[in-house]
Amino acid sequence: MRGRCVTHLLVLAACGALTSCHSVLRMELPRAETVLSSGEKRRMAALLEEVAAGWDGMHHGKASARRAAEDRYERALARFLREWDAHQSPRYWQNGTVFASRSQTFQVGLSTQPGLRREVKPAQIDELMLASRTRSHGEDTLSERPGVGVPVVGHIYRNDTTRREQPFLPPNGGNLTLTAVMELAEDDGDPATPRSCRLRLHDALNVDTVKVRQDERLLAANFTAAKDRALSKKSLGLFSWVGLFYPERTLGDCRLCCMDAYDPRRIPVVFVHGLMSDPHIWLNAVNAISSDPELRARYQPWYFLYPTGMGVPQTSARLRASLQQARDYFDPDHNDPGMSRMVLVGHSMGGLLSRMQAIDPGDRLWNAIFTKPQEQLNVSPALQERLASTLKFKPRPEVKRLVFITTPQRGSDLAGINLVRRLASLIRLPVDTLLMSKQLLTGNTDALSPQIRDWGFFAFLSIGTLSNKHPFYQGLNEVPIPVPYHSVIGQFGHKPLLQSSDGAVPYWSAHLDGADSEKIVPCWHGCVERPEVVQEVTRILREHLR
């Protein structure tokens, strides 16, 4: 146990070092601690009277009357939750709070069952939002389950405290898929005795049914609302441009992000976006997982957020480090069944980053870029080690399947045209990468591949490493991929398949002979939100379960 705690602290320290850089999104300031006034409590007690009337009516009379009572109960409970959240952050809700109107008194309990993932404590949440008030941005992917209760989103603010406590919290905060149910004790008719209530915030990803008195009832759920907030283009879209042109400004948020509370039983499926993009593109795919009962029960969606201005080898090293940190933090004993069966889904450049997690390149990547061994480079020992760890590494053992979506496995000739080269000149590399590049280009010209030497700084940019003329691909395509992998390839236009392209990546670059499956979709390069692509991803995930 002591060793596990030490490992946990070391991982927290490592994650803190990574997040010490700048962040694009502002921190969310904690809500001030407030106390409910007597007037607020009185108004909320009136809402609890409505909740109680609906609750009591759900168990008596004809079916139509019970349904009407359930609607009344849920409407009143939704209003009560909105009112309480408006006046006081759930973090400050007190167990046993008494709400008294002129005619009735209620005492609301908040305690949860210890050690279970079925409920979330209000003290873990900064803001509670009704799922019905969250507008879906996905394409026909709204996923709801009818039943008893009020679906809500539990939002966790991203600030210095939560970043330390939850190092894999997304940059726009956490968004939990919850359903509120308030259970009421029998009314004993004594106005001097508060009627006991129990508010439960059920984790709808882990709870399908709840007991309502003696009846087992399906729990209502909205599986889309939390993901809509987690993958909001409004909050994440800024990373696309800033991450490309000013990558150092986003390094503080470069890491894996978990969209749900970690579950050791569920398989992480890690989505990796491409060049000049951000994780919001995965909303339809994530919603498709959430709307499928089997996939929802077996997978937990994560994403890797990274600045897309940096080269493929450097960025893939950051993904590798983040995977290591996540494994050590969540599964230090390396025996969680879900973590050991991870799937990576990468679009475009993100597919290359994913591929680099599953291979063992030996010296092949190094030899493609350098003509001398690392100890003969005219650089500091620290830089020698950094370069070696970027190009010589072992595969991540938890990665068991790869999905490539319009991925330039052999680069793209689009990266070499003059307009793109001029665009690349606007990229401002992080200081450490700039210094590394300068040392290599000034003191080691005889140790570099001729193409790297001739290109200069362009060779170390993402756009440079995406060029089909970059020597990186010579080494990459000599390395076998030891796990099952699948290709989704776009065919844009009317050319025959072998001469076709998705507008950015030609078929000859995206195709891999050893793929377990190859799906051709009539789409351009940015196709991850298209129904055909989403359906193929979910098909592969079902195949992975078998």
N, C-alpha and C positions, 0 to 999 in steps of 0.2 A: 504493500500500500504506500509506504514511504517513497519507494522508487517511482511509483506512478505519479505521486504528488510533485516530486522533483522534476520529472519529465514534463508535467503539465506547466510548471512555472517556467521552465526553459523555453517551451513553445510560446508561452505568452510573451516572454522577453523578445524572442525572435520576431514574433508578429508585431510587437511594439516598435522594433527597429525598422521594419518595413513601412509601418504607417506613420513614421515620423516625418516623412516628406510632405509636400504640399497636397492639398485636396481641392478638387474643383468645387464640390458642394460645401456650402456652409454647414456648420454644426447646428443641430436643432437645440435651442436652449431649453433646459428642463422647465416644465410648468411650475409655477410658484405653488408652494404648499398653501392650501386654503382650508377654511373650516366652513361647513354648511351653516347658514343662518337659520333661525327658527322659521322664518317665512318660507325659505326654500324647502326645508323639511316638510312643512305643512302642505305645500303644493305637491311635493313628491308623494306624500301620504295619500293625497286624493287619487293620484295615478295608481298607487298600490291597491286602493279600494277597487278600481277597475280591474286590475290584474287578478285580485282575489275573486271577484265576481265571475270573471271568465274561467278561472281555474276550477271553481266549484261547479260551474255549469257544464264543464267538459265531462263530468262523470255522471250526469243525470239526464233523463229525458230521451227524446227521440234522436236519431242520428243527425237530422238537420239542425236540431237545437244544439247538439253537442258541437257540431261544426261551427255554428255561429258563435258559440261560447269560446271556442278555441281561437277564432279570428279576433274576438274581443280581447282575449288574454294576450295574444301576441302583439296587437296594436298598442295596448296599454303598456306592455313590457318594453316595447321599442321606445315609446315616448319617455318612460321612466329612465331607461339607460341613457338616452340623449340628454335628458335633464341633468342627471347626476354627473355625466361626463362634462357637460357645459360648465358646471359650477365647481367641479373638483376632479383633478386627474385621478384615474383609477389607482395610481401608485399610492394615493393617500386615503383611499376608501378604508374605513375601519370595520373590522368584524364586529357584529352586534350593534350597528348603528340603529337607533330608534327613530322612526318616522311617525308622527302623531297628527291626525286630523281632529276635527271637532267630534267625530263620531267613532273613530277607530284608531288603534295603535298597532304598528308593525315593527318587528325587530328582524333585521336582515343579517344573516350569517354568511360569511365568505370563505370559511375554511375548506380546504380541499383534502382529498385522500392522499396521504404521503406515498412517495415512491412510484406513482403511476403517471403515465404520459397521457392520461385521459382528460385531465383538466389543467387549466392554466390559472394561476393566481392573479387577481387584479393588480397586485403589487408589482408584477413584472411588466405592466403595460402603462404607457404614457397617455394613450388616447384610444378611445373605443368608438368605432364608426359603424353605422349600420351598413351592411353589405348592399341593401336595396338602394342606397343613395350613391353607390359607386358605379359610374357608367362604364360599361364594358367597351374596350377598344379593340378587342379581337374580332376576327371575322367569323361570325356564327359559332362562337365557341363558348357562349354562356352555359355554364354547367351548374345546375341546381338540383337539389334533392328535396322533395316535399316531406313534410313531417312536422313535428312539434318543436317549438323554440324559435328564437330570433337570430338568424345568421348575422355575425358581426366580423369586423376586421380589428384585430388588436395590434395597434401600431406602437412600435418601440422606437423612441427617438435615437438618432445617432449623435452621440456627444462623446466627450473624452471618457466619461465613466463607462458607458456601454461599449465603447471600442476596446477598452481594456478588458472588460468582463466577457465580451463576445467578439473575439478578433475576426470572426468570419461573418459579421453582420454586414449586410449590403450598405453601400454609401448613402442610400436614401432611407436607411432605417429598416427595421424588421416589420413584417406584416403577416400576422398569424391568422389562419383560417379557423374561426371559432363560431360556436353557436351558444347563445345565452338561454338558459332555462331557469326559471324560478319555481322552486317547489314550496308549497305552503302547507303548514300543519293544519289539522282540523281546527275550526273556530269553536272555542269552548263557550262563546257567548258572554264571557266576563270582560266588560270594557276596561277593567283595571289591569288586565293581563295582556301584554302585547302578543299579537299573533305571530308565531315564529315563521320566518321565510328563509330559504336557502338559495342564494344565487350561485349558479354554477356556470362557468365558462368552459364548455366542452371543446376539446380539440377535435374538430370535425374530421380531420384526416385519420384519426385513430378510433373514433366512436361512431358506430352506425345506428345503435338503438339505445334508448334510455328507458328507465322505469318511471312511469307516471302512475303513482299509487300502485295498484296491482297489475297494471297493464304494461307490456313491453311495446314501446312505440318507436317508430322510425324517427331519427333525429333529423330535423331540417338542416340543410347546409347550402352554402353558396361557395363553390370551389373556385370561382373565377375572380371575385372581387379582390382578394388579397394579392393575387398574381398580377392583376391589372395595376395595382399600386406599386408592387415590387418592380415591375418592368415598364414603368411609366416613361414614355419618351420625353415628357416634359422635364423630368428630373435627370434622366440618364443621357439624353440626346447631346448635351454639351460635351460629353466625353469624346464624341466622334471627331470633332474638329480640333479641340484642344489636345487630345491624345495623339493626333497625327502631327500637328505642327509644333506643339510645345509639350513633348512627352514628359519632361521633368515635372510639369505642374500636376500631372495625374499619377505620378509614381506612388503617392501616398495611398491611393485606392487600388493599386495593382495587386490583386489577390483573388483567391476563390471566395465566392459569396454563397451562403446557404439561404435559400428562400423560405425554408421551414425549419422548425426545431429539429436538430439532428436525431435520427432514429437508427440505431445500430442494425435493425432488421432490414431496412430499405436500402436498395442499391442506388448510390449516387449516379446520376446521369449529368455530366458536366458539359454545358454548352459554351462554346468558344467562338466569339464573333470574329469577323474579318477586318480587313483594312478600312480605315475611316468609317468605323461602325461602332456599335455599342450593344449591350445585351437586350435592349428593348425589342430587337428583331425576333427574339425567341418566344414572344408572347403566345402566338398561336400554337406552337409546339408544346409549350408548357401547359397551356389550357387543355390541349388534347390529352395530355397525360392525366391532368386533374379530372377530366370528365369521364375517364374510363375507370371503372371500379377496380379492375385487375391491376392496371398500370399504377393507379393512385396508391394502391395498397403495397406495391412492391418497389416503387421508385421514389427517390427524393431529388427534385431538380436543383442543381447548383449552376453557377456560371463563373467564368473567369473573366474579370475585367482587367484590361491592360491598355497601355498607350500604344497605338499602332504605328508610331513613327520610328520605333526602334527595329533593328534587324531581327530576322527569324531566330537565329541561334541564341541571341541575348534574351529575347522574350520567352523562348521556350525554356530557358534556364530558370526564369522567374516562375513559370507555371510549374516546373519540376519542384522547385523549392516550396511553392505554396501547397502542392500535393503532399509533400513530406510533412509540412507543418500541420496540415489538416489531419493526416493519419496519426501523427504523434499526439495531437490535441484531443481528437475524438476517440481514437482507438489505440492507445499507447501499447496495449498488449498484442495488437495486430491479430485479433481473433473475431472481430465483428463480421458476421456473415454477409451483410450488405456491402460494407466497405471493400471487401475482397473481390467484388465482382463489378467494379466500376466500368461505366461506358462513357467515352468521350465523343461528343458530336461537334464537329468543327466546320465552319463555313469559310471558304476561300483561304486566306492566310491562317485562320484559326484551325483549318484542317492540317496544315503543316505543323503548327504548334502541337496539335494532338498526336500526330504521327511521331513526333520527336520524343513523346513520353513512353512509347512502347518499344523502341528499338535499342539495340546495343551496337553503336557505330564502330567500336574499337578505334582504330587510327584512320578510318576512311574519310571522315569529315575533316580531320586535321590535315591529312595529306592532300586533300582537294584544295585547301586554302593556303597551306604553308609548305615550303620546300625544305624546311629544317625542323628538327625536333625542338620541343619547347625549351629545353635547357640551353639551346644555342641562340635563342632570341635575345636581342639587346634591349631587354626590358627588366623591370624589377621582378623579384621572385613572386611577389603578390600578384602581379599581372600575369606572369606565367601560369600560376595556379588558376587564376580566373579564366584565362583563355582555355586551359585544358579542361576545366569543369564544364565549360560551355560547349565544347566539341567532342569531349570524351566522357561518356557517362554510361550508367547502367539503366535499363528500363525500370519504370515504376511498376512494382509487382502487383499493385491493386488494379491496374488498367487491363481489362480483359476483352474489350471490343472497341472498335473505332468506326465512326460514321463520317465519311468525307462528303461535303456538299460543295460542288463546283470548286474543287481544290486544285490549284496549279501544282501538281506533283512534279512537274518538270519546268516550272516557271511559266512566265507569260511574255510574249514579245511586246505586249502593250506597255510593259514597264520600261522599255528601252527607247520609246519615241521621244522626240525633243520636247514636246509639250509636258510630258510626264516628268522628264528630267528637270525641266524648269520649275515644275511644281515641287519636286523633291528638294530643290535648293532652298525652299522656304522653311524646311524642317529644321528645328533647333534641337540638336541632340542633347541629352543630359550631360552635365559637366564630366562625370566619370567616363562615360562612353566617348565623349569628344577627346579627352586626354588619352584614352587608350588608342583611339584611332590615330591620333597625332604621333604617338610614340611608334606605332607600327609603320606608319607611312614615311616617317623621317629617318628612323634609325634601323629599319629592317627591310629595306626595299629588295634586297637580295634573298630574303626569306619568304617573300609573298608570291602568291600566284600572279602571273603577268596581268591577268584581268583585274585583280584587286589593286595591283600597283597602278595600272593605267586609269582606273576609275576614281581612285582617291576616296574621299569621304562618302561618295555615292554608294560604294560597296557595303557600307556599314548601316545604311538606312533601310527601312522596311521595303521601300519601293525598289531599291537596288537588289536586295536579296530575293525579290519576287521576279527579277528578270531571268528569262530562260538562258541567258548567257553567263549567269553567275556560277562560278565553279562549285558552289555549295551543292548544286543538284547532281553533279558528277559523283560526289561522295554519298549523298543521300540515297540515290537510286541503286547503289551497290549494296545497300543494307536491307536484308529481308525484314518483313514485318511479321513478328511471331504470333500475333493474335488475330482472330477473325476481323475482317474489315469489309466495309461496304462503300460503294461509290454512288452518289447522286449527281448526275451530269446534265447540264443545261444544253439544249439544242435550240438556238435562236436563229430563225431564218429557214431557208429551204435547201441549203446545201446538203449533200449526202453526209451521213453520220461521220465518216472518217475525216472529212474535210470541214466539219462543222465547228461551231464555237458558241459559247454563251454570251458573246460580246466582249468578254475579257479573257477567258481561259479557253483555248482550243481543246477539242476532244482528245487529241494526241497527248496533251499534257495532263488532263484529268483522268484518263483511263489508266487502270492498273490491272495487269493480267491476272493476279492472284486473288482478286476480290471475291468474296462469298456471293455478292450480288452487285449488279450494276443497273441502276434505274435511270433511264433517259426521260427527262421532262421537257416539254416544249416551252421553256422559260429562259429569260435572260439571267445574267450572273447573280443578281440579288433576289433569289427566288425562295428564301427560307420560309417566308410567310405564306407561300402558295399551298393550296390544299393537297396537291399531288405530293409535295415534298413532306408535308406534315404527316400524311398517311404513310409514306414510306418509312419515316422515322419511327412512328408507333409500331409499324409492322416489324421492324428490326428489333425494337425493344421487346416485343412479344416473343420473337424468335430467341432472344437472349435468355428469357426466362425458361424456355424449353431446353 
